[in-house]
Amino acid sequence: NKTMSSSSAARTNLTSKDVKISNNRFGEGTFRVCLEGTYIGGNRNQQAAACKRFKPTFRGMEVEYFAADFKIADKTIEYAEEWNGFCQSGKEILVSRGDIQRSNSGIPYLVEPLIRNYTKWTSNSGWLVDDGSDEAEAAEAFSHFSYH
């Protein structure tokens, strides 16, 4: 197995171990809120970060769900490594793998590199974008490839 730092599929925080978390919200879901952040130091110094924390009602789930997030990301990176070994150039899959950082008040956040202007290609419910583009076809092919 490759380490995350030498992975062709993993986007990690590598040497950035601190982040400034703002109160500006990017969005929220049922369980979590996503706030803007900025990496401080390391290879991502001054780059934007997405900082996800559980809403107060769901904080009892943090340990279990953060562990599940990492397990899923690591398995996806394994599949993407294999995929990237034979896919067409330009169709490689990159997976963001964040890390846990704590705010000054001790609240844990899953911190990931912010991806601006991204396109959502699939969903957990099986929805796929159907615009006929090469990118959409690559996303659908990877989804089928990684389904086990």
Residue, then its C-alpha position, 0 to 999 in steps of 0.5 A: n500500500k502507498t502512503m497517502s502522501s505518495s498517492s495518485a488519488a488522495r488529496t490530503n492536508l499533509t503538513s498543514k496541522d492548523v486551521k483558522i475557522s470562521n463563523n461563515r457557513f458554506g452550508e449544512g445538512t441534517f447532522r452537520v454544519c460546514l464553515e469556511g476556514t483557512y489553513i495556517g502553515g504547512n503545504r496548504n498555508q493560506q488555502a481555503a478549507a471546508c470545516k465540518r462539525f456536528k450540530p449540538t443535537f448530534r455531537g454524541m455521534e462524532v467519534e463514530y461518524f468521523a471514523a466512518d468518514f475516514k474508513i470510506a475515504d480510505k477505501t475510495i482512495e484504494y479504488a481510485e488508485e486502481w482506477n487511475g492505473f488504467c483509466q484514460s488520461g484526464k479521467e483520474i479520480l482524486v479523493s479529498r481526505g481531511d483530518i480532525q482539528r479542534s476549535n479553541s473551544g474543543i469542538p472537533y471539525l473534519v477539515e478538508p481542502l475546499i473545492r470551489n465550483y465543483t460538479k456533483w456527478t453522483s449521489n448516495s441514492g444512485w442519482l447520476v448526472d446525465d448530460g452525455s459529457d466525458e466527465a459524467e461518463a467517467a464518474e458513472a464508470f468509476s461508480h460502477f467500478s467501485y461498487h462491491 
